[in-house]
Amino acid sequence: STTYVGAIETAEELGLRIYTEAWRRGWEWATLKIVIADGAVWIWNLADLHFPGAIQIVDLYHAREHLWNVAALLHPHDAAAKKLWMTPMKDLLDEGNIESLVATLREIAAEHADASPDLTAEVLKEAEYFATNASRMRYPEFRQKGLFVGSGVMEAGCKSVVGARLKRSGMFWTVRGANAIIALRCCRLNGRFEDYWEHDRAA
């Protein structure tokens, strides 16, 4: 089953909110614990703080987007060349062979060092992204354990909880008002709406 939490708040506040929901859901009893995210450093910092020891997975589709960024830099006006370049790179990523992928990206950066320093810097930045997250990109190992490697459920949650209600045509929200609606929607989608009102009446 899926439950949702959310608010317009700082990363630290969000981390505590997710931590609280995880424990409400029985996190301490889970034999296999996973945190899946897009690879942003602040998210892994929160994961290390609140969920130490959990398996960390970079969403495969976000990782592929980083490769497409490199493809666009190398072949900005040639769609066929982009696709051709992507095929072996995507294979390395999907196979979890991140060390080879990083080495290839660094070789490409070195080849363009003299002619295009800006391109070199961008490719090296992407290479560092993959190098930093290598242990979180062992996709064959994760699949073998039956784990998700994509964050589609989370992306859908953002649309169903927030987008479907707060992003309608002509809507404007204060932070306080938006957070109140998000809280109510999470409560309803989590199956706790009636429990909330029962608790409120009892108080």
N, C-alpha and C positions, 0 to 999 in steps of 0.2 A: 504494500500500500504506500501511497505517497502523501506526505503532509507538507505544508508550506509555511514559511515565515518570510517577513519582509518589512521594510520601512525605508524612508529616506533618512539616512543617518550615517555616522562615521563608520569606517571599517572596523574599529575596535568594538563599537556597539553591535554591529552586525555579527561579528565573531561570537560575542557572548549570546546573542539571540539564537544563533545556529547551535551553539553548544548546549543551551538550555533545552531546545527542541530535541536534539539528539538524545539527551539523557531522559527526557520525557518518553521517548520512543523505545527506551531500553538499551541504549548504547553499551552500557556496562556488561550486558549479557551477550552481545554479539561476538561470535567466534572469528568472524572475518570483517575487518573494518576498512572502509575505503573512503577517500576524499578525492573527488574528481573535479577539475577546474580547467580554466583556459591557459594556465601557465603564468599568470601575473604573480610577481614576487610577493606582493602583500597578501595574496590568498594563501600561499604556502607558509608565510609567517604565522597567519592565523591558524592554519592546520597544525603546525608544529606546536603552537601554544595550547590549543584546545583539544587536539586529537593526536597526541604523540603516539607513534607506533603504527598509525594507520597507513595502509598502502596509498600512495599518492599517484594519481593518473592524470596526465594531460589529455584533455579532450582531443581525440584524433583529428576531428574536423577543423579545430582551431590550429592545430599543428600543420595541417595541410595548407591552410590559408597563409601561413608564414612562407611555405615553399612557393605558393603562387605569387607572393610578393616578390620573391627573388626572380621568378620566371618573368614577371612583368618588368623588372629592372633590366634584365638581360636582353629581353626581346619585346620592347615596348610597342612595336608596330607590326608584329608578326605572330598572329594567333596560332598558326600551325607550328612555328618554332617553339612557342611557349609550351604547347601540348607535348611536343616531342621531347623537350627538356624535362618536363615534369614526370614523364612515365618512369624512367629509372630512379628518379629522386623519390617519387611516391612509393616505389617498391621498397627502397631502403627504409623509408619511414614505417611503412606498414609491417615490414619484417622485423622492426625493432633494431635494425642495424644502424644505430645512431652515430657510432664512432666513425663509420665509413662516410655517412652523410656529412658529418661535420668536417672531416678531412677534405671531402670534395668541395664543399663550400669555401673552405679556406684556400684551396688551390685556385678556385675561380677568382677569389678576391685578389690573390697575388698576381694573377695574370692581368688584372685591370688596374693594378696599383699605380702605374705611371700614367696611363691614358685617362683614367677617371677615378680620382681620389674619393669623390663623393659616393660613387657606386661601390667602390671597395669598402668604404666605411659601413654602408648599409648591408652589404653581404656579410661582412664580419659580425655585425650586430645580430643578424639572423643566425649565423653559425654559433654565436655565443648562447643564443636562446636555446638551441638544440643541445649544445654541450651541457648547459646548466640543468636541463630537464631530462637528460639521457635516461636516468633511472626511472623516470615517470613515463617513459615511452616504450616500454618492453611489451608491446601490444600482443605478440603471440603468447607470451607467458600469461598475460591478463586474460586473454580469451580462453586459454586452456583451463583456467580456474573458473570460467563462467562469469567473468566480470564484464560490466559495461566499459566500453572505451569511448563512448560518446555522451555528451551532456544534453541530448535532445529532450529528455524529461524536464530538465531545468529550464531550457530555453522555452519549452511549451508552457511551463509554470509561470514564467515572466509574462507571457502573453495572456494566459487565462486569468491570472490573479490581478495583474496591474494593467496591461494593455487593453483588455476587453472592457474595463470599467473606467479607467482614468484617462485614456487617450482618445476619447471620442471627439468628434468634430466640435470645435468651439469651446471645449472645456478648459477652465483655468482653476488651479488649485493653490491654496496655501500649503505649506509643508505640514502643518498641524491637521488640516482637513484631509489631505492625501493620506497621511499616516493612519488617520482614523478609519478611512474606507479600506485601506490595505489590511488593517488589523481585522476588520469585520469580515472581509472576503476570505482571509486565511482561516478565520474561525469557522466560517460556514463550509468552506471546501475541506477542512480538516475533520468535519463531522462533530464539531464542538459548539455549534451555535446555540442549541437548546441548553446545553450544560452551562454556557456562559450566562444566559438569562436566569437560569435557576439559581446559580451562584449569586448573581446580582440581587435577585429578590430576597435571598436568604440573608444577605448582608444588610 
